[in-house]
Structures are given as C-alpha cells and as structure tokens.
C-alpha cells in the first residue's frame, strides 16, 4: 500500500481529494525525498490548510503533528524557489549513453533493430530498444525540442537541435571485447566525447561554407547554451558481474567514475555548461538477470524478486558517481551539474507495480519465454518442434520490462514524470532549469 493510501484510509484523515491526500502524505510520512521536492502551489496550500482545519472547521490532524510539521513545511517550500527563475532556453540536447538512451546509433553502425521494436509509438522500428519512446525522448518533449537524431545515422538526419552519441551496449570504460561476443559497443563514453569534438569542429567548418545547408546544422554559438545529458554505467556493471568478483568490481569503480568525470571535463572544455546526469538503475531487477535463477539461497533476492547483491553494487556505483559530480562542480566553475536519481524512480515503480497499473516487474512483454526456452524480442526460434516468433504482448503499456533488458515506453514515461520535475535531483532542480549553477539556486 502506498503512503498516500495509508493516509487516505486513516480514521483521522481530513476529507481531501486523492491528489490532495498524496500531497499531504508526502509531508506527514516523510516520503523520500521530501525536502528535495519542488512543491506545487496546490500542495503548499493543502499542507497549510491541513495543518490548521479540516472542511468542517475542526482540528484535523493528530496532535503529534504540530510544530514539527510546520518546520518541515517551511523546509519543503524552499524547493519551489527555483521555479520562480526563468526557464532555460535550451536550443539543443546532446546525449551520451547506452541503449537506455540510444535513438538509432547502434542500428546505424551495425544491424538495424527490427520489429516489433518501436511499433507501439513510432509504428515502425525507430532505432530504439523499446516499443516506443525512451526517457531522452520525454526530455526532448518536455523542453519542446525534436527527438534526437543519432550521430551515426548518415541519411535524412537533422542536427539543428542536437545529436545523440549514445549507442546500445556502450560502457564508460573501454572493454577488450567485440560487440559480437556479448553486445558491448565499441563506442565507449570517451569515444562518444571524441565524436562530439569532431561533430562540433565539422559543424563550424560547414557553417562557414557558402554552399552548406545550414537548416540541418546547429548554430555554433548555441553549443554552450545546449543541455548535455548523460545516462551510462549499467553496462560497466554488467561486464563486471560477468568478469570480476565483487571485490574486484568495487575496486574498479573509482576508475570507472573517474573516466566518467574525464568525459564531462572534455565536454566542458568544448563549451558545454549544462549537464543532466542520470545515475544507473536497479540492474538486479532486470528480468534477464533473474530468469535463469533456480532455488536461490535465502536473502539472494529481495521481496520484489531482484538480485540484492547486484542492486547493492549499483547503489555503490551511484554513491561514488554522485560524490564525483559534486567535486566536478568545484572543478568546473561555470558548469551547472545536476545529478538525477533514476535508481530511486525505477525501484519505486518496481516496488509498487500494482498500484501504478503495471504487471509483475519480472514479466517480459516482448519475446517467447517458456520452460527455459527463450526466443528474444523480434527473433525466431523453435519450441516443441514448432517455429515461434518473439512477438509483442497484447498490452505493452502494462509491462515494466519490454524485452527483458529494456524498459517499456510506459515505464519510461512513468520514470520521466518522476525525474523531470527535479524531485529526485541534486540539487532539486527541474530539467527546465538545469542551466542554473548550484550557487544561483
């Protein structure tokens, strides 16, 4: 049961709409991250009214909530201040990452992603490991910008409002293996940064040519005004789980995080100023991580069926990443660096699927998975002597996992709605205000 439901069903609760009850429950139950959440004016008014009287004029709250709640209210209202600042006018987005934000890079470089990928929204494959849109697509929509074209996609592309350097299977650190072994992309984060350098230099050259079609090129002066988004690190962990012991992976994390920082520093040197940095999600909750596990020992899985050890590694990586981002703020004095806790958003969905309208988070929408026979999404295989096709389920919007590794569009949308408002950011800044430096907030 969610916290809002607990409060709504309480015998001492005032008569409020469900939306208002959710506003109040986040304060009363100290729902994380309460003090970092930019509150709407409606929530502020609800908090204030609920602290004083119910609709019939009687005291509405338990006596225990009094001065403490007022103190918390004052602290929480501070999160609204940023919305009084003028929204940033981002002319473009430049994205770096892996398949969680790849909009066609790996399809352009290697074999194209096939149907039924993309068909739930784009009505055709669209270079995304999803049935529709990714979080980066919702960021673009939120900023009223077009969807990003992949840097590696050479035909029919426009880079007027940014470019996407992410590729499926990318890592922060270079890996000594090919994509044909375990799906690891050769375009690690440092290579993506180099590609950006080339892209920026080539843009300047073309822009100065009289015969160039500038309508599909970014304006050179706008690179410093763009939003730079990064969503990468999950594959570094997956490689670690495959090749390293837990102690070895922990020992490797500082180097992984330092290479991430080096890429940010390189972008900064190229003029980037506004950074929106996603941490990595609960990798131990991916169905592909759990589907082959039989008779796990006690404590191996959590109450939601996720591998605890893998999620603990993800949280340790995120802790170190957050610490490094904070240090980067001091090292890059003109940068605005926003660290976004995607892990909390995704795990929050996984731990509350039924209340959020989703099915079992371990179930996979696309593909044929039965009795240890797995025909992956869009592929064909043989099951009991019969050829089967890895088709989409009938209701993708009710699934968290699209293909066992990647989230569905519905899940991506749910997560985007929880992170773009700044409620899970450090500092608590919405994406529309990500150009403001920490000291200015």
Protein Blocks (a to p, Z undefined) as FASTA:
>chain_A
ZZklmmmmpmkbccddfklmmmmmmmmnopacfklpccdfklmmmmmmmmmmcfkopafb
dfklmmlmmmmmmmmmmmmmmmmpccdddfbdcddddfklpghlmmmmmccdddfehklm
nopaehiacfbdcfklmmmmmnopacdddfklmghpafkloccfbdehiafbdcdddfkl
nopafbdfklmmmmmmmmmmmmmmmmmpmkbcfklpccfklmmmpccdddehjlmmmmmm
mmmcfklmmmmmmmmmmmmmmmmmmmmmnopabdcddddddfklpmklmmmpghiaehka
cfkopafklmmmmmmmmmmmmmmmmmmmmmmmmbccddddfklmmmmmmmmmmmnopacf
kbcfbdcdeehiacdehiacdeehiacdddddfblmlpfblnopaccfklmmmmmmmmmn
opmcccdddfklmmbcfklZZ
